[in-house]
Amino acid sequence: MSGSNESRYAVGDWVVYRKQKRGTHPAPRAKIVGAAEKGDSYAYLIDKYWIVVRVSPGKLTLRTRRGKLHEIEGDDPRLSKANLWQRWTLGYRYRSIDATPLAD
């Protein structure tokens, strides 16, 4: 891993994770939609708006708005900090998430 995720991410950071999904009906917020070989399903990406609740060596623990926890590699290319536009227009999504850090 080049560069440590400890310096890039901190507890409480708002992040965007592009989650890959498959299904017969892509959601309205789907990005980069591609049809399966026989056309009976689709693969697509959905932006998920989560909060960092723990930073560990090489890993981040993220909390969803419904309280689920996901452990993601700190250098995952699908993970990024929320930019200014996302923070301004989608702030309500982040504010609904419990940002309480996890105990180590």
C-alpha positions as CSV (number, residue, x, y, z in Angstrom):
1,M,0.0,0.0,0.0
2,S,1.5,3.3,-1.0
3,G,1.0,6.0,1.7
4,S,-0.8,5.2,4.8
5,N,-4.6,5.6,5.0
6,E,-4.1,7.0,8.6
7,S,-2.8,10.2,7.0
8,R,-5.5,10.3,4.3
9,Y,-8.6,9.5,6.3
10,A,-9.6,10.3,9.9
11,V,-12.5,9.2,12.1
12,G,-15.5,11.3,11.2
13,D,-14.6,11.9,7.6
14,W,-17.4,11.8,5.0
15,V,-16.6,9.4,2.2
16,V,-18.1,8.1,-1.0
17,Y,-17.8,4.4,-1.8
18,R,-18.7,3.3,-5.3
19,K,-20.3,-0.1,-4.7
20,Q,-20.7,-2.6,-7.5
21,K,-24.1,-4.2,-7.8
22,R,-25.9,-6.5,-10.2
23,G,-29.6,-6.8,-11.0
24,T,-32.3,-6.8,-13.6
25,H,-33.3,-3.2,-12.9
26,P,-30.5,-0.7,-12.2
27,A,-31.4,1.9,-9.6
28,P,-32.0,5.6,-10.7
29,R,-28.7,6.6,-9.2
30,A,-26.7,3.9,-11.0
31,K,-23.5,4.9,-12.8
32,I,-21.5,3.1,-15.4
33,V,-24.3,0.6,-16.3
34,G,-23.3,-2.4,-18.5
35,A,-25.5,-5.2,-19.7
36,A,-24.7,-8.8,-19.1
37,E,-23.6,-10.9,-22.1
38,K,-27.2,-12.2,-22.7
39,G,-28.8,-9.0,-21.7
40,D,-30.8,-10.4,-18.8
41,S,-29.1,-8.4,-16.1
42,Y,-26.9,-5.4,-15.5
43,A,-23.8,-4.6,-13.6
44,Y,-23.5,-1.0,-12.3
45,L,-22.0,1.2,-9.6
46,I,-23.9,3.0,-6.9
47,D,-22.4,5.8,-4.8
48,K,-22.7,5.1,-1.1
49,Y,-22.3,7.9,1.4
50,W,-20.7,6.6,4.6
51,I,-18.7,7.9,7.5
52,V,-15.3,6.7,8.8
53,V,-15.7,5.3,12.3
54,R,-12.3,3.6,12.7
55,V,-8.9,3.8,11.1
56,S,-6.7,0.7,11.4
57,P,-3.5,-0.1,9.6
58,G,-4.5,-0.8,6.0
59,K,-8.3,-0.8,6.8
60,L,-11.1,1.6,7.4
61,T,-14.4,0.8,9.1
62,L,-17.3,2.7,7.6
63,R,-20.8,3.2,8.9
64,T,-23.9,3.4,6.7
65,R,-27.0,5.5,7.5
66,R,-28.7,2.4,8.8
67,G,-25.9,1.5,11.1
68,K,-24.2,-1.3,9.2
69,L,-20.4,-1.5,9.4
70,H,-18.2,-2.2,6.4
71,E,-14.4,-2.8,6.5
72,I,-12.7,-1.5,3.4
73,E,-9.1,-1.4,2.3
74,G,-7.7,2.1,2.9
75,D,-6.3,2.2,-0.6
76,D,-9.4,0.9,-2.4
77,P,-9.8,3.0,-5.7
78,R,-13.6,3.0,-5.3
79,L,-13.2,5.0,-2.0
80,S,-12.8,8.8,-1.9
81,K,-13.4,11.7,0.5
82,A,-16.6,13.6,-0.2
83,N,-15.8,16.7,-2.3
84,L,-17.2,20.1,-1.5
85,W,-20.1,19.7,-3.9
86,Q,-21.1,16.4,-2.4
87,R,-20.8,17.7,1.1
88,W,-23.1,20.7,0.2
89,T,-25.7,18.9,-1.8
90,L,-25.8,15.6,0.0
91,G,-24.9,16.6,3.5
92,Y,-28.3,15.4,4.7
93,R,-27.2,11.8,3.9
94,Y,-24.2,12.2,6.1
95,R,-25.9,14.0,9.0
96,S,-28.3,11.1,9.4
97,I,-25.4,8.7,10.2
98,D,-24.2,8.2,13.7
99,A,-20.6,9.3,13.6
100,T,-19.7,8.0,17.0
101,P,-16.2,6.4,16.7
102,L,-15.9,2.7,17.5
103,A,-13.9,1.6,20.6
104,D,-10.5,0.0,19.8
